[in-house]
Amino acid sequence: MKKSKLALYGGTPVRKKPFKPHPVLDKNERREVLSVLETGLFSGFIANAGPAFLGGPKVRKFEDMAKEHFGVPYAVAVNSATAGLHAALSALGIGPGDEVIVTPYTMSASAAAVLMQNAVPVFADIDPVTFCLDPRSVEKKITARTRAILVVHLFGQAAPMDEIMAIARRRKLVVVEDCAQAPDAEYKGRKVGTIGDIGVFSLNQHKTITTGEGGWAMTRDARLALRMQLVRNHGEVVVDHVKSDFDPGPVLGWNYRMTELEGAVAVAQFAKLWKLTAHRVDLVRRFLKAVAGLEGLMAPVTRAGSTHVYFLVPFRYDAAKTGVPRDLFVKALVAEGVPFGAGYVRPIYLDRAYRERKIYERSSMPFDKAPKYRRGDCPVAERMHFEELVTTNICRAPLSPADIDDVARAVRKVHAAVGELAARAAEVVPT
Ligand SMILES: *Cc1c(COP(=O)(O)O)cnc(C)c1O
């Protein structure tokens, strides 16, 4: 047999040099963190109604920056987006017996936060263009017990918020926006996270800006903000003593407090959000131009009126057009030294807790009131995940246009060899 050029079959990979790791740090993170080390105040929080109820100076400075940039009156820094989603649902009073409609195609925490309140996640299907919730499916999943819609702006593009908000108003539901993958993305001129009742963002290691672990929630509602602050900081002991113009009601608190070290990094990172986003978008544009027109590989579509901030670049792959199974195509790409994945994360309802409807040893709460979760529940999400989606997270700082050109070259090389891949598809290749 003729010697193959494909790295998968022993050829030379397009890219041997490793890509520079994310994130981008400079003297500003260093200066901010050192100023915390000089004081030794690692956390400014105390669980009482005094001035330390709202945390230390770095955490508050970060919250002020977020409020100003997004034009919202309240921002609540927390130690993860998972904590933020849970605090949001808790602040909104979601609890046992309630149903929350959520997308199955998201990071697991978007649905786990519902279970943390002993409420029931009900999965609606996604739209095959934005990969976010399909409003028609949402409408079909509403029952007398539905209280909320938890919408995720997946991969960096806004979900169809006009339709979602219209449903919510009509059916008297609250809306939480999971913006972990879409900080600064816009929907019809409005930033995501400012449209629903509460918006939640992540600062984990993999997100556009990061503090290692961390996140924040935003709202325009003073009572929701106070309730989230109580949830963040052992609110059950504080609630009788806080001064406010309204009754926040009883609340159960956790410890979702952000440290001053994280707050310090957040201050430096937040100032770079728009620059890092613009860099991502530039790299993606270059990449999409370089791989345009390849049969069977469809570039992501940004809906009119929206912006895309590309946490991931999602392609739709058509095996009928290339003659090569998707997973083999992705394997051939990875062998070329460029990071690609087949699909994103498996639809959540296929995870064990949902399949077995069980999270406690001696109780079936809250699944005793839940639907059975089965393969086939959300056919579009399953088709995208198991058959069509090809994703990469390569378009981000600190990578350069030359790096992205390597990635595009790898895609074109593998695509030019689909004939060979199709002919050898039955071969077992080592991974
Ligand atoms: C990353 C992510 C989360 C969770 O963020 P953490 O800060 O790690 O808890 C939630 N939802 C989505 C969509 C995410 O991508």
The ligand as an SDF file (V2000), in Angstrom:
LIG
                    3D

 15 15  0  0  0  0  0  0  0  0999 V2000
  -18.4110   25.9760   33.0320 C   0  0  0  0  0  0  0  0  0  0  0  0
  -19.8870   25.9180   33.0400 C   0  0  0  0  0  0  0  0  0  0  0  0
  -20.6350   25.8680   34.2270 C   0  0  0  0  0  0  0  0  0  0  0  0
  -20.0370   25.6580   35.5760 C   0  0  0  0  0  0  0  0  0  0  0  0
  -19.0550   26.5490   35.9070 O   0  0  0  0  0  0  0  0  0  0  0  0
  -18.1990   26.3580   37.2480 P   0  0  0  0  0  0  0  0  0  0  0  0
  -17.6970   27.7360   37.5170 O   0  0  0  0  0  0  0  0  0  0  0  0
  -17.1040   25.4020   36.9180 O   0  0  0  0  0  0  0  0  0  0  0  0
  -19.0830   25.8490   38.3130 O   0  0  0  0  0  0  0  0  0  0  0  0
  -22.0080   25.9260   34.1460 C   0  0  0  0  0  0  0  0  0  0  0  0
  -22.6260   26.0040   32.9670 N   0  0  0  0  0  0  0  0  0  0  0  0
  -21.9610   26.0320   31.7990 C   0  0  0  0  0  0  0  0  0  0  0  0
  -22.7150   26.1460   30.5260 C   0  0  0  0  0  0  0  0  0  0  0  0
  -20.5670   25.9740   31.7900 C   0  0  0  0  0  0  0  0  0  0  0  0
  -19.8990   25.9670   30.6290 O   0  0  0  0  0  0  0  0  0  0  0  0
  1  2  1  0
  2  3  1  0
  2 14  2  0
  3  4  1  0
  3 10  2  0
  4  5  1  0
  5  6  1  0
  6  7  2  0
  6  8  1  0
  6  9  1  0
 10 11  1  0
 11 12  2  0
 12 13  1  0
 12 14  1  0
 14 15  1  0
M  END
$$$$
